[in-house]
Amino acid sequence: MAPSWPLLLLLLLCLAGGGILQPRAQPDSKGFISIDCGYPGETSYMDDTTMLSYSPDIGFIDSGTNHNISGEYVRPLLSRRAHNLRSFPDGARNCYTLTSLVSGLKYLIRASFVYGNYDGLNRPPVLFDLYIGVNFWMAVNMSSWSDPAGGVVTAEAIVMVLDDFVQVCLVNTGAGTPFISGLDLRPLKTTLYPQVTAAQGLVMLARLNAAPTNKTYIARYPDDPHDRIWFPWYDAVNWAEMSTTQTVQNIENDLFEAPSAVMQTAITPQNASKNIEFYWDAEPKPNDPSPGYIAIMYFSELQLLNGNDVRQFYVNLNGNPWYPTGFTPQYLSNGATYNSYPSHHSRYNISINATSNSTLPPIINAVEVFSVVPTTNIGTDSQDATAVMAIKAKYQVQKNWMGDPCLPKNMAWDMMNCSYATPNPSRITSINMSSSGLTGDISSSFAKLKALLYLDLSNNNLTGSIPDALSQLPSVTVIDLSGNKLNGSIPPGLLKRIQDGSLDLRHGNNPDLCTGSNSCLLATKRKNKVAIYVAVPILVILVIVSAAILVFFLLRRRNQQQGSMNTMTAVKPQNEEAMSTTSYGGGDGDSLRIVENRRFTYKELEMITNGFQRVLGQGGFGRVYDGFLEDGTQVAVKLRSHASNQGTKEFLAEAQILTRIHHKNLVSMIGYCKDGEYMALVYEYMAHGTLREHIAGSDRNGACLPWRQRLQIALESAQGLEYLHKGCNPPLIHRDVKATNILLNAKLEARIADFGLSRAFNHDTDPVSTNTLVGTPGYVDPEYQMTMQPTTKSDVYSFGVVLLELVTGKPAILSNPEPTNIIHWARQRLARGNIEGVADARMNSGYDVNSVWKVAEIALKCTAQASAQRPTMADVVAQLQECVELENGRAVYTGGGSSSVDDPNWSHGAYTSGQSSNVSDNTAFEMEHRVPTVVTGPAVR
C-alpha cells in the first residue's frame, strides 16, 4: 500500500483569483465581487486566465497599508494579485465591507494570503483570526504550511447573509500582523448546499477534482459558473483514470451543481478487485475542540456500458454504510451522496467497494469536504449599525470604528456603550464624541439611534442649527452640545422635553445659539420685520378662502351622510337591531356590515348549552361552552365575560370578520348573540380542542401527536394565515397567532380562531399604526413591540414560535431552570447541529430528520429579529409543503423505519438521475443513516 499523503497540501497549489468589481465596491452583473488587496491602482484590470476583472480594495476598507511581496517569490504560476497585499499593523480588528448584496441569499466568500516576505523580516505571522460579521470563520495559521513564506493559503466559507452587506474582518491575536492578498464573494442559489442555514455555515477543507487529464489544471470560472476552485486529485500508483469529452449534465433541482469539466474525469482502482480508499482526520480548533464536518461525493458513469455490465458500489464510513443501498452512477449525469448534518469522529476512513452484483469496479469523480461553523451570533441592530456607519463616514472617524459596533464585546467601538439583551440584537445606548474634532452640522443619523440614552458632542466645531429630530429619541436623557459653534434656537420638541424634565440639554458656550432670551427674540423680530409686513395680508386672504372651502365641504359631507343613513335604514332586517357602524379594528375605516348569520337570544344560548354546563375552554374574551342546536349539530358558544377587558369593539370586529372570511382552515361562525349586555359567538364545534393541548400531551388520551400529523397541522394553519394576508378583502393581520388559537376538528384538521384583535390593512399602506400593544407573551414580534406597527410579518413571527412548539413539544416560554424564550433555547442547540436535542423526544425518532430540520429552519427564519428578513406566509406554505413531501417520501421509501447504523447524530442523502421506482426521479431524498463526520484533507490509502 502506498504511504498516505494529506490532500490538504494540494491547497498550496491555489492560484489567487477573483471576479469582477466595478469601482467603489459594486458587484458585477453576475453578482461577483473580487478584490485585489493592496493593489496600488485606482481602476480594475482583467485576469488573463479567468477573464474576470479584479478591483483595488480602496472602495472596501479605510485602514491598513499596501505592500509588494519580495521579488524572489514572484513565480510564473503565481497570479497577478498575489504580488501585493494589505497588512494591518494597527488596531485589533480591521474589516472589509461588501455591499449591495441580497438579504437571505447564500454566498461563497474566499480569502487568499501570500506572505512573500513583504516586510523583509522573513517571519510570517503565526496566527490571526477571520470573522464573517460577528461570527468566527477560522484561524489563519501560516506556520502549519510547508512553504509559509511563498505558498498561497486559501480560506473559503459558504454562509447565508441576512443583510444587504457583509463584513469580513481580520483580527490580531498577538501572534503576528494580519494581512490579506485577495478577497472574493460569489452568490449562490438558495437551493444549493442545503446544509447552509441561517444558523450554520460551511468552511471548506478540500474541493477535489479526480484525475484531470491535465494534472496542473485547477477548475474554476468559467468552467464552474459559481467560481468554486477544484484542485487536482490523483495517484498513479493506486488509481487508474477514466475520462470523457462529452458533457455531464446536472440533474433537475441539483443541490450542488458540480461542473461538467470536473465530472468528465474519474478514478477507479488499478486492481479491479480492490476498493477506492481514502481518509481524513479531525482538526480540533481553539473555539471548537470537536468540530463537525460535511462531505459530498460526486459520481457519474463515463462509459457507455454493455448490456451485461453493471457498476454498483457501496460507500462506507469507518466500516459502516454511508448510504443504505448500492449506488449506481448514471451515464453522463450528475449524482452524489452527502451528509446533511455534521457529527464527530477523530478519523474518517472512506471505502468504496463494488457490490456482489457489480461486474465493474467503483469510481468517484470529485469530493468536497467542509467543517461546520455556527452563525447564530446576531450583530448590532441593523438600524443602529447603519446610523453609526453614516456618522463614521460623515465625520471621518479614524478610531477603532471597524466591523460591528457592539460585538464581540471586547472589540466594541470606542466612545460608545451598548446594551446586550439576549436574544435581541445589541443596541447602542450612549455615544461620547466629546473633543473629537468634529466639524460640519449635527448628523441626522443620531436621531435614528432609538435606544440612545446619552449623547455627548461637546467641545467640537459643529455648526448649523440643532435638529428637532433629536427630540424623537424616546430614551435619551442627556444631550451635551456645549462648546460648539451652533446657531439658531432650541427646537420646540427639545424645549418641551426640557420643560417636562425628561431631558437634560447642555448647550452652553455656543455664542450664536438663541436660548429664549429677549435679545434673541428682538433680534429675530428685527430680522423678519419686512417679511411680516408682506406675509400678514397674504395669510389673511388664505384664511378667508380656506374657511369658505371648509364650510362647503362640511355641508356636502353632511348631506352625503344623511343619504347613507337613509340607505342603511332601508336594508335593516325587520325586528333586528343594527349591531353597530363602528369601524372594526380601526384600520380600514369601512363601516361594519350587518351580520347575516343567525342571531340567538341569551335564553336560546342557555337552552343550547344546557345552562352553560360544560366549559370547553377560556380566553381573554370569556369562556367557551359546549352546545347542541335543535337539529343535533354540536357547536361551541363563546360567551363574553363581564370581567373581560375585551368589549364591544372586539366582539363586533370578530363577528364582522367571520361573516366575510371563508376558508377551510379558518374557524366558521354559525351565529351570534347581542342581547342587551350579553354578547356571544357561536362556532362550529372543534372536537379536539386546541393545538397547545395536543403539543403538551394533555388531550383526553394523553397521546403525543406524531410528526406527520404535526406537519399537516402546520401546513393547514399556514394556509389559513396566508388566506388572511392575501386572500380576503381587505386583508387581515391576526395579531394573536398562538397554539391555543389553532383548533382541531374531529379529523385533526387545523382551523385558525379568535379574530377579536385582528386588524384590516391595505397592501399599499401596510404596516398600520396602533396605540396599544396586543398579543401573548412569547409570541409577540419584537419589531412590533418597538414600533407599535403590526404587519403581516408580525403574524409570521408568531407562527414561527408555533412551529418551534410543534418541533420541540415545549411551550413558547420555558420555565426551567429560568424563564427562557423557546427561540433562544432552540437557536443555541440548532447552532450545534443537534436536531435530536431539539426535536420532541416523545416522537421516538418517528420522523424524517430532514423534514424536522427544515421546519426548524423555517421557524428560525420566521422569528428573525428584523421583519424584512422573514419570509411571507406564502413562502412558508410552499416550504412546509416540501416538508410534507419529504416526510411522505420517507414513509414510501423506508416504510417508516430507519437504517441499521446506530449513531444518532448522522443523516445522509443521495441523488442520481435514476432513483428506484418508488421514489420520484431527480428528487433528493434523505435517509436516517447515522454516522459521525469531520475533516482534514482526505488522504489516499
Order of alpha helices (4+ residues) and beta strands (2+ residues): beta-beta-beta-beta-beta-beta-beta-beta-beta-beta-beta-beta-beta-beta-beta-beta-beta-beta-alpha-beta-beta-beta-beta-beta-beta-beta-beta-alpha-beta-beta-beta-beta-beta-beta-beta-beta-alpha-beta-beta-alpha-alpha-beta-alpha-beta-beta-beta-alpha-beta-beta-alpha-alpha-beta-beta-beta-beta-alpha-alpha-beta-beta-alpha-alpha-alpha-beta-beta-beta
